[in-house]
Amino acid sequence: MTSITHYPHSLNTKHYAVLLYKNRNPISFVCRRYKCSKVSVMRWNKKFDGTKNLLIYKSHKPLSKHPNAHTDEELSSYSTIDFVKRAIVYFGYKPEIIQTDNSQEFTYTIKTDKTHPLDNILNKLGITHKLIKPRTPRHKYKEVIEMINKDSIHILNSILMMIY
């Protein structure tokens, strides 16, 4: 299966393609010369007012992250280790198994000989670390569980801050 990669056209390419089209050249000629689609030339022509400014690509993606997105601090393995240690102290026992997904804060995503910091601490504590299989259908509600866990982490951290 081949993948199609989108290479955005430069501002000059857009500008000269529209100028060539406006000089009554056939659309097929313009598309062949600038290696672009008919739809793109028509879209650029519709925006074009004689200046290049309106041809500048403007992304529709928001500049800020999604409000429920994890922060960089939450995605670090050290915050995960800190959470495990605090949970053991707070609940007064250590679990036999901790099951996680294959995210970077729980395991290395590429093959390596190094041991992940979370695995090191779990081995020291005698806790088994179980990873779920990638793309497993029975874990389709993982995002909901992660949102609940995120809230639980904030609640547990606030409780632990009051205690200590």
C-alpha positions in Angstrom: 0.0 0.0 0.0 1.4 3.4 -0.9 0.8 6.4 1.1 0.2 9.8 -0.4 2.3 12.6 1.1 1.1 16.1 0.8 3.7 18.7 -0.1 2.4 22.2 0.3 3.1 24.5 -2.6 5.3 27.5 -2.0 3.8 31.0 -2.0 5.5 31.8 -5.3 4.2 28.7 -7.0 0.6 29.6 -6.0 1.1 33.2 -7.1 2.6 32.4 -10.5 0.1 29.6 -11.2 -2.8 32.0 -10.6 -1.2 34.7 -12.7 -0.7 32.2 -15.6 -4.3 31.0 -15.3 -5.6 34.6 -15.3 -3.6 35.3 -18.5 -6.1 32.9 -20.2 -3.9 29.9 -20.2 -5.7 26.5 -20.1 -6.1 25.0 -16.6 -4.5 21.8 -17.7 -1.4 23.7 -18.9 -1.1 25.5 -15.5 -1.6 22.2 -13.6 1.1 20.4 -15.6 3.6 23.3 -15.3 3.2 23.8 -11.5 2.4 20.1 -10.6 -0.8 21.0 -8.8 -4.4 20.0 -9.1 -7.2 21.8 -10.8 -9.0 22.2 -7.5 -6.0 23.9 -5.9 -5.6 26.4 -8.8 -9.3 27.2 -8.6 -9.2 27.7 -4.8 -6.1 29.9 -5.2 -7.8 31.9 -8.0 -10.8 32.5 -5.8 -8.7 33.9 -3.0 -6.4 35.9 -5.2 -6.8 39.7 -5.2 -3.6 40.7 -6.9 -1.4 40.3 -3.9 0.4 37.3 -2.4 -1.0 37.9 1.1 -4.2 36.0 0.7 -2.5 33.0 -0.8 -0.5 32.3 2.5 -1.6 29.0 4.0 -3.5 29.5 7.2 -3.9 26.4 9.4 -7.3 25.6 10.9 -5.8 23.8 13.8 -5.9 25.6 17.2 -2.6 26.9 18.5 -3.3 25.7 22.0 -3.6 22.1 23.1 -6.9 20.4 23.8 -8.1 21.2 27.3 -8.0 17.6 28.3 -4.6 16.9 26.8 -1.9 15.6 29.2 0.8 18.1 30.2 4.4 17.3 29.6 4.9 16.8 33.4 2.1 14.2 33.5 3.7 12.3 30.6 7.1 11.8 32.3 8.1 8.5 33.8 9.3 10.3 36.9 5.8 11.6 37.7 4.5 8.0 37.2 7.1 6.6 39.6 6.2 9.4 42.1 2.5 8.5 41.8 3.1 4.8 42.4 5.2 5.5 45.5 2.6 8.0 46.9 -0.3 5.5 46.2 1.5 2.7 48.1 2.1 5.0 51.1 -1.4 6.4 51.0 -3.3 3.1 50.6 -0.9 1.2 52.9 -0.2 -1.8 50.6 1.4 -2.5 47.2 -0.4 -4.2 44.4 0.8 -7.4 42.9 0.3 -6.3 39.3 0.2 -2.9 37.6 -1.3 -3.0 34.1 -0.5 0.0 31.8 -0.6 0.8 28.1 2.5 1.1 25.9 2.9 4.9 26.3 6.3 6.5 26.8 5.7 7.2 30.5 5.3 3.5 31.2 7.7 1.8 28.8 10.2 2.4 26.0 8.3 2.6 22.7 11.3 1.4 20.7 13.4 -1.8 21.2 16.3 -1.1 23.5 18.5 -2.9 26.0 17.9 -0.3 28.7 15.3 -0.9 31.4 12.6 1.8 31.8 12.7 3.7 35.1 9.2 2.5 36.0 10.2 -1.1 35.5 13.3 -0.6 37.7 11.2 0.7 40.6 8.5 -2.0 40.2 11.1 -4.7 40.2 12.6 -3.3 43.4 9.1 -3.3 45.0 8.3 -6.8 43.7 5.4 -5.6 41.5 4.7 -7.2 38.2 4.3 -4.7 35.3 1.9 -6.0 32.6 1.5 -4.1 29.3 -1.7 -4.4 27.3 -1.5 -5.5 23.7 -1.4 -2.6 21.2 -4.7 -2.0 19.3 -6.7 -4.3 21.5 -10.4 -3.9 21.0 -11.4 -4.7 24.6 -9.4 -1.6 25.7 -11.4 0.8 23.6 -12.6 2.7 26.7 -9.0 3.4 27.7 -9.4 7.1 27.0 -12.3 7.3 29.4 -10.3 5.4 32.0 -7.3 7.7 31.5 -9.5 10.7 32.1 -10.8 9.2 35.3 -7.2 8.3 36.3 -6.1 11.8 35.5 -8.8 13.2 37.9 -7.9 10.6 40.5 -4.2 11.6 40.3 -5.1 15.2 40.9 -7.4 14.3 43.9 -4.8 11.9 45.3 -2.0 14.6 44.9 -4.2 17.2 46.7 -4.9 14.7 49.6 -1.3 13.8 49.9 -0.3 17.5 49.9 -2.7 18.1 52.8 -1.2 15.1 54.7 2.5 16.0 54.2 
